[in-house]
Amino acid sequence: MTEKSMSLLLLEVYPNKAFYKKNDEVIIHVTVKNENGIYMNEKMVIKVFKHHKLIREDVRIESFDHGITKLTINLIAPDSPIQGYGVEVMIGDSKITTAFDVLNSWFERPRYGFLSDFYKADENDGKDISSMLKLHINVVQFYDWMYKHEDLIPKEPYYFDLLERELSQKAISSKIKGCRNAGMKTLAYGAIYAASKTFYEEHKEWALYTNDGRPQNLGNWFYIMNIAQACPWRGHIIGEFKKALDVMGFDGIHMDTYGFPKIAYSNLNNVRKIEHLNEQFEGLIEDTKEALATNSDEPCITFNSVSNWAIEEIGKSVQDAVYIEVWDPQETYYHLYQLVSRAKEISHKQVILAAYFKPYGDKDSSTSQQCHNGFLLTSATIFASGGFHFALGEDDGVLYDPYYVTYQKLDPHSVIELQNYYDFIVRYGNLLFNLDSRDNSMTHTDGGNSEYDFQCDGITFSAYPRAGSVWTLLKEQKGYKTIQLINYAGIESDIWNEGKESQPTIIENIKIQALIDEEVLGIYMASPDDNLGHTTKFDYETEMTDRGMTVIFNVNKLSVWNLIYIEVMD
């Protein structure tokens, strides 16, 4: 996030790694443009915040010639794992902000991205990793990197994949190294049961069949193999996954499924048997994790729960985070909220929604601005729900369908605004993604619930996300009660996967009255839309009601997403 000075323009600021472990060195990259045309000495002030609390402030003098100057700021990550921090840099009257977080491991805040370009031209190209680093992406899926689905490791430096793309092993290795240097974990894409027609013809007894005896396949491109423990395919594909780590150097596997078949027939040893695939997923994940652990201290695994199918089994597995590919009929903002909430309840793990934004693939129907408006609101909904939105990666690319190679490039305005949003979710991650928080939205406001009351002329408020209203999402955790306001005012449709004519109608002067039984230490608000994501403190009044003492305060402005947090005595 940035503000412009009349003399100096801070172009960008971002950390050198996607996340840090406690006591790591934190390096902040700062790029400044001197527009005066004269040599300048300026004071640079660096501030580090934990929520609203200033925990460090440094001042130094820097010199700037005409043009671009690149600076670095060196910090030490605080000794407090699982915490986000804001960084504010001011030079003269120009200000810019970024964020970083301290984690034990990536899956505590799985900001998921993708790479899909592994051509000869990409062998020395680091722009894609740099663009993801500015979004703090810390785990990257390498999509369709392999030689074949059943034979992952390329045999030659340059090779053709199943769809006849000529790929480079050097490009893959270079990108794995680049991700590792940036603190990003790398996941090799691997379909759990896909094989070429040639492989199927050689191993028909390993395949799955329809109830009328035809081989299960996807458009004659991929044939579906039997993942049951008794079938040799299971050991074969786990062996291929292991090679991806041992030979290529990946950190783990993204285990993909197609959402079908859900039930199929096997013919192992000429014995026809019905197979319920959901009953096999948990064991397959466990066997894969165990196999990968022989050569890795922390093998990383995600597993695609397509349309949330089999979440009951997959959510309880040993995968590191829950990954759900979102398809109709999960079509509304409320469905996104439900997907995140239920998956967290089952798994007690962080949740990633692969919610591809199809308007970016249909520019005849949606302008870039309409795409951006819709995408921003979808991301805000997922983040506020406590989930992570997977759709960004590859050199400012955005996904609009499940074949990642066809991604679209975002326009520069969208990139900057999304960087603001990702700075925000890093800085306030403890308030947004705490797995131990309790959701009080349906029990503390609206209807017969009166602990929280929201008032604003001409505006309706709702305990769940719906078009034309402001969603009041209430949560509490140790030391904090949070109120998130997501603005759907002026939005005519609840469908998340469509462009929007405009951003929500800006709302002013929202009065909030809340019954807080604990001692209130302070009330604060931050937004990725305003004030560089910086926290502002509210003045508030108290009022006695028949249920106890309440606090009353006013929110001056709501653009898209506001996070209000009330700090209370534990």
Secondary structure as UniProt FT lines:
FT   STRAND          2..3
FT   STRAND          8..15
FT   TURN            22..23
FT   STRAND          25..34
FT   STRAND          40..50
FT   TURN            51..52
FT   STRAND          53..64
FT   STRAND          67..76
FT   STRAND          83..91
FT   TURN            92..93
FT   STRAND          94..102
FT   HELIX           106..108
FT   STRAND          112..115
FT   HELIX           120..122
FT   TURN            123..124
FT   HELIX           127..133
FT   TURN            134..136
FT   STRAND          139..142
FT   TURN            143..144
FT   STRAND          158..160
FT   TURN            162..163
FT   STRAND          166..168
FT   HELIX           169..181
FT   TURN            182..183
FT   STRAND          185..191
FT   STRAND          194..195
FT   HELIX           197..202
FT   HELIX           204..206
FT   STRAND          207..209
FT   TURN            211..212
FT   STRAND          217..218
FT   TURN            219..221
FT   STRAND          222..225
FT   TURN            229..230
FT   HELIX           232..246
FT   TURN            247..248
FT   STRAND          252..256
FT   STRAND          263..266
FT   HELIX           268..270
FT   STRAND          273..276
FT   HELIX           278..292
FT   TURN            293..294
FT   STRAND          300..306
FT   TURN            307..310
FT   HELIX           311..314
FT   TURN            315..316
FT   STRAND          322..325
FT   TURN            328..329
FT   HELIX           333..347
FT   STRAND          351..354
FT   HELIX           358..361
FT   TURN            363..365
FT   HELIX           368..385
FT   STRAND          388..390
FT   STRAND          392..393
FT   TURN            394..396
FT   STRAND          397..398
FT   HELIX           404..406
FT   STRAND          408..409
FT   HELIX           412..427
FT   HELIX           429..432
FT   TURN            435..436
FT   STRAND          438..439
FT   HELIX           441..444
FT   TURN            447..448
FT   STRAND          452..455
FT   TURN            457..458
FT   STRAND          461..462
FT   TURN            467..468
FT   STRAND          470..477
FT   TURN            478..479
FT   STRAND          480..487
FT   TURN            489..490
FT   STRAND          507..515
FT   STRAND          520..527
FT   TURN            528..529
FT   HELIX           531..533
FT   STRAND          536..537
FT   STRAND          541..545
FT   TURN            546..547
FT   STRAND          548..558
FT   STRAND          561..568
//
